[in-house]
């Protein structure tokens, strides 16, 4: 149980285009979903925290107008990278916590590799 | 200074050896400590979760927390090639607070 999926797994786009990444909790309802980015050989950096039906909370230094997060339901959150540039190329990973859990373990998706040309 | 420091390695050991990983941290408010394993191009998966100082064992894995020294460790006994991955430590202030990750240590277990 507690499976999180991401789509697409890999995307290559031209500079200036927008890219949408989906994060789904497949077999549980997620109270909270988190979005991270990870550069090669570096740790996961939290970008934002989102709760269903409310606005996302962005970490310091993350542009909310560039990284649009929508948490439409208890099983789906989307991250849209608007007007992507080569410096946005990274590995984007989402995680989700269960609605009922004594410890809010984060279950991670497999990640989305974004390459902006 | 980063909140969580972790030597990125890489670390290469022969099969059957004990793998020793550690992290140090600066924020004394951290109360919850986790170890994640991440295979290449995959998301992290939780290996161990600890709250109090001391040792916690789960099969071949032992997690150790020393809050007085702000130091945590993960030991993998009888290492297998399938243990080859990147191991990330993570910690949080409270049960439902955001996680702060270490940089991850890349481990290779040679057959």
Boltz contact constraints between the chains, C-beta under 6 A:
constraints:
  - contact:
      token1: [A, 43]
      token2: [B, 101]
      max_distance: 6.0
  - contact:
      token1: [A, 43]
      token2: [B, 102]
      max_distance: 6.0
  - contact:
      token1: [A, 43]
      token2: [B, 103]
      max_distance: 6.0
  - contact:
      token1: [A, 43]
      token2: [B, 104]
      max_distance: 6.0
  - contact:
      token1: [A, 44]
      token2: [B, 101]
      max_distance: 6.0
  - contact:
      token1: [A, 46]
      token2: [B, 98]
      max_distance: 6.0
  - contact:
      token1: [A, 93]
      token2: [B, 43]
      max_distance: 6.0
  - contact:
      token1: [A, 104]
      token2: [B, 95]
      max_distance: 6.0
  - contact:
      token1: [A, 104]
      token2: [B, 96]
      max_distance: 6.0
  - contact:
      token1: [A, 105]
      token2: [B, 46]
      max_distance: 6.0
  - contact:
      token1: [A, 108]
      token2: [B, 43]
      max_distance: 6.0
  - contact:
      token1: [A, 108]
      token2: [B, 44]
      max_distance: 6.0
  - contact:
      token1: [A, 109]
      token2: [B, 43]
      max_distance: 6.0
  - contact:
      token1: [A, 110]
      token2: [B, 42]
      max_distance: 6.0
  - contact:
      token1: [A, 110]
      token2: [B, 43]
      max_distance: 6.0
  - contact:
      token1: [A, 111]
      token2: [B, 43]
      max_distance: 6.0
